[in-house]
Amino acid sequence: MNEVIRQVGRNRLSAEVASEFMRTGNQCRIDERLGECKPCHQVVVHSLERTMRRFGVEYPESEGPAVYEEIPT
């Protein structure tokens, strides 16, 4: 999953910011899982959206589902 997220930020973030983007994304995923139970695709989509917005990166609605589809099972 981290490799897929890394690809999202690769063309949009500097190398210095990319590691913080990854850490924040991981924290958001954990946070999303601590709330009420929800399907994995919602956890991925919501955490990616939160992370991208936190870093001021545009979040197209199609981005989250596309990222989820790239994650190996």
N, CA, C and O atoms as a printed pandas DataFrame, in Angstrom:
     atom_number atom_name residue_name chain_id  residue_number  x_coord  y_coord  z_coord
0              1         N          MET        A               1    0.821   -1.193    0.000
1              2        CA          MET        A               1    0.000    0.000    0.000
2              3         C          MET        A               1    0.863    1.253    0.000
3              4         O          MET        A               1    0.551    2.224   -0.690
4              5         N          ASN        A               2    1.938    1.236    0.766
5              6        CA          ASN        A               2    2.809    2.417    0.815
6              7         C          ASN        A               2    3.390    2.756   -0.548
7              8         O          ASN        A               2    3.538    3.932   -0.883
8              9         N          GLU        A               3    3.724    1.735   -1.340
9             10        CA          GLU        A               3    4.286    2.004   -2.663
10            11         C          GLU        A               3    3.261    2.699   -3.556
11            12         O          GLU        A               3    3.614    3.588   -4.330
12            13         N          VAL        A               4    2.013    2.306   -3.453
13            14        CA          VAL        A               4    0.962    2.946   -4.247
14            15         C          VAL        A               4    0.809    4.404   -3.824
15            16         O          VAL        A               4    0.704    5.292   -4.671
16            17         N          ILE        A               5    0.796    4.648   -2.524
17            18        CA          ILE        A               5    0.672    6.017   -2.011
18            19         C          ILE        A               5    1.887    6.845   -2.419
19            20         O          ILE        A               5    1.756    8.018   -2.767
20            21         N          ARG        A               6    3.058    6.234   -2.377
21            22        CA          ARG        A               6    4.292    6.924   -2.786
22            23         C          ARG        A               6    4.188    7.378   -4.237
23            24         O          ARG        A               6    4.639    8.472   -4.576
24            25         N          GLN        A               7    3.604    6.556   -5.087
25            26        CA          GLN        A               7    3.446    6.911   -6.498
26            27         C          GLN        A               7    2.524    8.117   -6.671
27            28         O          GLN        A               7    2.737    8.944   -7.557
28            29         N          VAL        A               8    1.504    8.212   -5.825
29            30        CA          VAL        A               8    0.585    9.349   -5.891
30            31         C          VAL        A               8    1.337   10.646   -5.654
31            32         O          VAL        A               8    1.148   11.623   -6.380
32            33         N          GLY        A               9    2.185   10.655   -4.641
33            34        CA          GLY        A               9    2.894   11.879   -4.283
34            35         C          GLY        A               9    4.154   12.147   -5.080
35            36         O          GLY        A               9    4.670   13.265   -5.062
36            37         N          ARG        A              10    4.654   11.152   -5.774
37            38        CA          ARG        A              10    5.941   11.264   -6.465
38            39         C          ARG        A              10    6.035   12.479   -7.378
39            40         O          ARG        A              10    7.047   13.180   -7.358
40            41         N          ASN        A              11    5.022   12.740   -8.164
41            42        CA          ASN        A              11    5.072   13.851   -9.117
42            43         C          ASN        A              11    4.529   15.155   -8.543
43            44         O          ASN        A              11    4.563   16.188   -9.213
44            45         N          ARG        A              12    4.037   15.118   -7.334
45            46        CA          ARG        A              12    3.396   16.303   -6.761
46            47         C          ARG        A              12    4.103   16.883   -5.555
47            48         O          ARG        A              12    3.804   18.004   -5.145
48            49         N          LEU        A              13    5.037   16.140   -4.980
49            50        CA          LEU        A              13    5.695   16.573   -3.750
50            51         C          LEU        A              13    7.208   16.498   -3.896
51            52         O          LEU        A              13    7.735   15.662   -4.630
52            53         N          SER        A              14    7.890   17.374   -3.195
53            54        CA          SER        A              14    9.352   17.298   -3.178
54            55         C          SER        A              14    9.771   16.077   -2.364
55            56         O          SER        A              14    8.982   15.552   -1.578
56            57         N          ALA        A              15   10.990   15.635   -2.547
57            58        CA          ALA        A              15   11.505   14.472   -1.821
58            59         C          ALA        A              15   11.476   14.712   -0.312
59            60         O          ALA        A              15   11.222   13.788    0.460
60            61         N          GLU        A              16   11.734   15.948    0.104
61            62        CA          GLU        A              16   11.748   16.276    1.528
62            63         C          GLU        A              16   10.358   16.115    2.141
63            64         O          GLU        A              16   10.229   15.666    3.280
64            65         N          VAL        A              17    9.341   16.472    1.406
65            66        CA          VAL        A              17    7.964   16.429    1.902
66            67         C          VAL        A              17    7.370   15.027    1.754
67            68         O          VAL        A              17    6.458   14.661    2.495
68            69         N          ALA        A              18    7.869   14.259    0.822
69            70        CA          ALA        A              18    7.289   12.945    0.533
70            71         C          ALA        A              18    7.317   12.019    1.743
71            72         O          ALA        A              18    6.344   11.303    1.978
72            73         N          SER        A              19    8.388   12.011    2.510
73            74        CA          SER        A              19    8.447   11.121    3.676
74            75         C          SER        A              19    7.426   11.544    4.735
75            76         O          SER        A              19    6.813   10.692    5.379
76            77         N          GLU        A              20    7.245   12.838    4.916
77            78        CA          GLU        A              20    6.230   13.321    5.853
78            79         C          GLU        A              20    4.832   12.997    5.341
79            80         O          GLU        A              20    3.942   12.676    6.129
80            81         N          PHE        A              21    4.634   13.078    4.044
81            82        CA          PHE        A              21    3.363   12.710    3.418
82            83         C          PHE        A              21    3.040   11.248    3.736
83            84         O          PHE        A              21    1.906   10.921    4.084
84            85         N          MET        A              22    4.035   10.376    3.616
85            86        CA          MET        A              22    3.834    8.955    3.908
86            87         C          MET        A              22    3.488    8.736    5.375
87            88         O          MET        A              22    2.559    7.989    5.685
88            89         N          ARG        A              23    4.214    9.371    6.271
89            90        CA          ARG        A              23    3.935    9.224    7.706
90            91         C          ARG        A              23    2.525    9.701    8.034
91            92         O          ARG        A              23    1.788    9.045    8.769
92            93         N          THR        A              24    2.167   10.849    7.479
93            94        CA          THR        A              24    0.834   11.390    7.733
94            95         C          THR        A              24   -0.237   10.470    7.167
95            96         O          THR        A              24   -1.257   10.235    7.814
96            97         N          GLY        A              25   -0.017    9.954    5.976
97            98        CA          GLY        A              25   -0.962    9.016    5.376
98            99         C          GLY        A              25   -1.163    7.778    6.234
99           100         O          GLY        A              25   -2.289    7.309    6.401
100          101         N          ASN        A              26   -0.075    7.247    6.777
101          102        CA          ASN        A              26   -0.174    6.082    7.663
102          103         C          ASN        A              26   -0.962    6.432    8.920
103          104         O          ASN        A              26   -1.794    5.646    9.373
104          105         N          GLN        A              27   -0.702    7.607    9.484
105          106        CA          GLN        A              27   -1.434    8.035   10.680
106          107         C          GLN        A              27   -2.922    8.209   10.380
107          108         O          GLN        A              27   -3.767    7.831   11.193
108          109         N          CYS        A              28   -3.243    8.772    9.231
109          110        CA          CYS        A              28   -4.647    8.947    8.852
110          111         C          CYS        A              28   -5.343    7.599    8.670
111          112         O          CYS        A              28   -6.504    7.444    9.050
112          113         N          ARG        A              29   -4.640    6.623    8.089
113          114        CA          ARG        A              29   -5.241    5.295    7.927
114          115         C          ARG        A              29   -5.532    4.660    9.281
115          116         O          ARG        A              29   -6.586    4.054    9.474
116          117         N          ILE        A              30   -4.601    4.800   10.211
117          118        CA          ILE        A              30   -4.825    4.270   11.561
118          119         C          ILE        A              30   -6.019    4.970   12.200
119          120         O          ILE        A              30   -6.886    4.323   12.788
120          121         N          ASP        A              31   -6.059    6.273   12.084
121          122        CA          ASP        A              31   -7.153    7.057   12.639
122          123         C          ASP        A              31   -8.499    6.627   12.052
123          124         O          ASP        A              31   -9.485    6.492   12.776
124          125         N          GLU        A              32   -8.531    6.417   10.749
125          126        CA          GLU        A              32   -9.769    5.988   10.090
126          127         C          GLU        A              32  -10.232    4.619   10.608
127          128         O          GLU        A              32  -11.433    4.360   10.683
128          129         N          ARG        A              33   -9.312    3.770   10.953
129          130        CA          ARG        A              33   -9.656    2.430   11.431
130          131         C          ARG        A              33  -10.081    2.418   12.888
131          132         O          ARG        A              33  -10.712    1.460   13.335
132          133         N          LEU        A              34   -9.749    3.462   13.638
133          134        CA          LEU        A              34  -10.107    3.506   15.051
134          135         C          LEU        A              34  -11.567    3.881   15.275
135          136         O          LEU        A              34  -12.121    3.597   16.336
136          137         N          GLY        A              35  -12.181    4.503   14.309
137          138        CA          GLY        A              35  -13.582    4.894   14.433
138          139         C          GLY        A              35  -14.493    3.696   14.215
139          140         O          GLY        A              35  -14.099    2.546   14.413
140          141         N          GLU        A              36  -15.717    3.991   13.804
141          142        CA          GLU        A              36  -16.656    2.908   13.537
142          143         C          GLU        A              36  -16.132    2.035   12.397
143          144         O          GLU        A              36  -15.373    2.490   11.541
144          145         N          CYS        A              37  -16.548    0.796   12.408
145          146        CA          CYS        A              37  -16.107   -0.158   11.391
146          147         C          CYS        A              37  -16.587    0.293   10.012
147          148         O          CYS        A              37  -17.750    0.657    9.833
148          149         N          LYS        A              38  -15.683    0.264    9.052
149          150        CA          LYS        A              38  -16.037    0.617    7.671
150          151         C          LYS        A              38  -15.217   -0.232    6.719
151          152         O          LYS        A              38  -14.154   -0.731    7.090
152          153         N          PRO        A              39  -15.696   -0.401    5.508
153          154        CA          PRO        A              39  -14.970   -1.212    4.525
154          155         C          PRO        A              39  -13.581   -0.627    4.228
155          156         O          PRO        A              39  -13.359    0.580    4.328
156          157         N          CYS        A              40  -12.673   -1.508    3.866
157          158        CA          CYS        A              40  -11.293   -1.107    3.582
158          159         C          CYS        A              40  -11.222   -0.010    2.526
159          160         O          CYS        A              40  -10.428    0.920    2.668
160          161         N          HIS        A              41  -12.028   -0.093    1.475
161          162        CA          HIS        A              41  -11.946    0.929    0.426
162          163         C          HIS        A              41  -12.291    2.311    0.974
163          164         O          HIS        A              41  -11.733    3.306    0.510
164          165         N          GLN        A              42  -13.192    2.400    1.945
165          166        CA          GLN        A              42  -13.500    3.697    2.549
166          167         C          GLN        A              42  -12.336    4.212    3.374
167          168         O          GLN        A              42  -12.043    5.408    3.363
168          169         N          VAL        A              43  -11.675    3.322    4.085
169          170        CA          VAL        A              43  -10.505    3.717    4.880
170          171         C          VAL        A              43   -9.433    4.296    3.966
171          172         O          VAL        A              43   -8.866    5.348    4.261
172          173         N          VAL        A              44   -9.156    3.620    2.867
173          174        CA          VAL        A              44   -8.130    4.080    1.931
174          175         C          VAL        A              44   -8.520    5.423    1.320
175          176         O          VAL        A              44   -7.716    6.355    1.301
176          177         N          VAL        A              45   -9.742    5.523    0.826
177          178        CA          VAL        A              45  -10.192    6.742    0.158
178          179         C          VAL        A              45  -10.189    7.924    1.122
179          180         O          VAL        A              45   -9.669    8.989    0.789
180          181         N          HIS        A              46  -10.761    7.752    2.309
181          182        CA          HIS        A              46  -10.841    8.858    3.270
182          183         C          HIS        A              46   -9.459    9.284    3.765
183          184         O          HIS        A              46   -9.180   10.478    3.879
184          185         N          SER        A              47   -8.598    8.314    4.059
185          186        CA          SER        A              47   -7.274    8.681    4.566
186          187         C          SER        A              47   -6.434    9.363    3.485
187          188         O          SER        A              47   -5.686   10.294    3.783
188          189         N          LEU        A              48   -6.548    8.913    2.246
189          190        CA          LEU        A              48   -5.814    9.567    1.161
190          191         C          LEU        A              48   -6.309   10.988    0.957
191          192         O          LEU        A              48   -5.512   11.914    0.800
192          193         N          GLU        A              49   -7.611   11.160    0.959
193          194        CA          GLU        A              49   -8.173   12.502    0.801
194          195         C          GLU        A              49   -7.705   13.426    1.918
195          196         O          GLU        A              49   -7.292   14.554    1.650
196          197         N          ARG        A              50   -7.762   12.970    3.160
197          198        CA          ARG        A              50   -7.320   13.796    4.294
198          199         C          ARG        A              50   -5.846   14.173    4.158
199          200         O          ARG        A              50   -5.468   15.323    4.382
200          201         N          THR        A              51   -5.025   13.202    3.793
201          202        CA          THR        A              51   -3.588   13.449    3.670
202          203         C          THR        A              51   -3.294   14.449    2.563
203          204         O          THR        A              51   -2.516   15.383    2.755
204          205         N          MET        A              52   -3.908   14.257    1.414
205          206        CA          MET        A              52   -3.647   15.152    0.289
206          207         C          MET        A              52   -4.101   16.578    0.603
207          208         O          MET        A              52   -3.405   17.540    0.278
208          209         N          ARG        A              53   -5.243   16.709    1.221
209          210        CA          ARG        A              53   -5.725   18.052    1.572
210          211         C          ARG        A              53   -4.822   18.710    2.611
211          212         O          ARG        A              53   -4.578   19.915    2.554
212          213         N          ARG        A              54   -4.325   17.912    3.563
213          214        CA          ARG        A              54   -3.430   18.456    4.591
214          215         C          ARG        A              54   -2.156   19.033    3.970
215          216         O          ARG        A              54   -1.596   20.007    4.474
216          217         N          PHE        A              55   -1.707   18.422    2.874
217          218        CA          PHE        A              55   -0.488   18.879    2.210
218          219         C          PHE        A              55   -0.767   19.843    1.068
219          220         O          PHE        A              55    0.147   20.230    0.339
220          221         N          GLY        A              56   -2.022   20.230    0.911
221          222        CA          GLY        A              56   -2.373   21.194   -0.125
222          223         C          GLY        A              56   -2.306   20.627   -1.528
223          224         O          GLY        A              56   -2.134   21.366   -2.497
224          225         N          VAL        A              57   -2.443   19.307   -1.636
225          226        CA          VAL        A              57   -2.398   18.645   -2.934
226          227         C          VAL        A              57   -3.838   18.456   -3.410
227          228         O          VAL        A              57   -4.697   18.013   -2.648
228          229         N          GLU        A              58   -4.092   18.790   -4.657
229          230        CA          GLU        A              58   -5.432   18.630   -5.208
230          231         C          GLU        A              58   -5.872   17.174   -5.096
231          232         O          GLU        A              58   -5.096   16.257   -5.367
232          233         N          TYR        A              59   -7.111   16.976   -4.699
233          234        CA          TYR        A              59   -7.657   15.626   -4.562
234          235         C          TYR        A              59   -8.834   15.449   -5.511
235          236         O          TYR        A              59   -9.960   15.807   -5.165
236          237         N          PRO        A              60   -8.596   14.904   -6.702
237          238        CA          PRO        A              60   -9.713   14.597   -7.598
238          239         C          PRO        A              60  -10.514   13.428   -7.021
239          240         O          PRO        A              60   -9.926   12.494   -6.476
240          241         N          GLU        A              61  -11.815   13.462   -7.129
241          242        CA          GLU        A              61  -12.678   12.417   -6.571
242          243         C          GLU        A              61  -12.322   11.016   -7.067
243          244         O          GLU        A              61  -12.546   10.034   -6.359
244          245         N          SER        A              62  -11.779   10.917   -8.257
245          246        CA          SER        A              62  -11.444    9.601   -8.813
246          247         C          SER        A              62  -10.132    9.038   -8.253
247          248         O          SER        A              62   -9.832    7.861   -8.447
248          249         N          GLU        A              63   -9.360    9.867   -7.566
249          250        CA          GLU        A              63   -8.037    9.450   -7.082
250          251         C          GLU        A              63   -8.110    8.316   -6.064
251          252         O          GLU        A              63   -7.405    7.316   -6.204
252          253         N          GLY        A              64   -8.947    8.457   -5.048
253          254        CA          GLY        A              64   -9.038    7.446   -3.991
254          255         C          GLY        A              64   -9.416    6.072   -4.510
255          256         O          GLY        A              64   -8.709    5.101   -4.241
256          257         N          PRO        A              65  -10.523    5.962   -5.255
257          258        CA          PRO        A              65  -10.878    4.648   -5.789
258          259         C          PRO        A              65   -9.792    4.073   -6.712
259          260         O          PRO        A              65   -9.562    2.864   -6.709
260          261         N          ALA        A              66   -9.141    4.906   -7.481
261          262        CA          ALA        A              66   -8.068    4.422   -8.364
262          263         C          ALA        A              66   -6.911    3.879   -7.553
263          264         O          ALA        A              66   -6.345    2.843   -7.900
264          265         N          VAL        A              67   -6.549    4.566   -6.473
265          266        CA          VAL        A              67   -5.469    4.090   -5.603
266          267         C          VAL        A              67   -5.875    2.769   -4.967
267          268         O          VAL        A              67   -5.077    1.832   -4.928
268          269         N          TYR        A              68   -7.086    2.684   -4.476
269          270        CA          TYR        A              68   -7.549    1.433   -3.851
270          271         C          TYR        A              68   -7.450    0.266   -4.826
271          272         O          TYR        A              68   -7.043   -0.828   -4.433
272          273         N          GLU        A              69   -7.810    0.472   -6.069
273          274        CA          GLU        A              69   -7.760   -0.597   -7.080
274          275         C          GLU        A              69   -6.333   -1.058   -7.365
275          276         O          GLU        A              69   -6.132   -2.186   -7.814
276          277         N          GLU        A              70   -5.348   -0.210   -7.113
277          278        CA          GLU        A              70   -3.937   -0.556   -7.364
278          279         C          GLU        A              70   -3.303   -1.320   -6.214
279          280         O          GLU        A              70   -2.231   -1.900   -6.382
280          281         N          ILE        A              71   -3.936   -1.333   -5.058
281          282        CA          ILE        A              71   -3.368   -1.996   -3.887
282          283         C          ILE        A              71   -3.570   -3.493   -4.023
283          284         O          ILE        A              71   -4.697   -3.954   -4.203
284          285         N          PRO        A              72   -2.477   -4.263   -3.937
285          286        CA          PRO        A              72   -2.624   -5.718   -4.030
286          287         C          PRO        A              72   -3.410   -6.249   -2.832
287          288         O          PRO        A              72   -3.361   -5.673   -1.745
288          289         N          THR        A              73   -4.121   -7.329   -3.032
289          290        CA          THR        A              73   -4.892   -7.916   -1.930
290          291         C          THR        A              73   -4.005   -8.702   -1.001
291          292         O          THR        A              73   -4.486   -9.265   -0.017
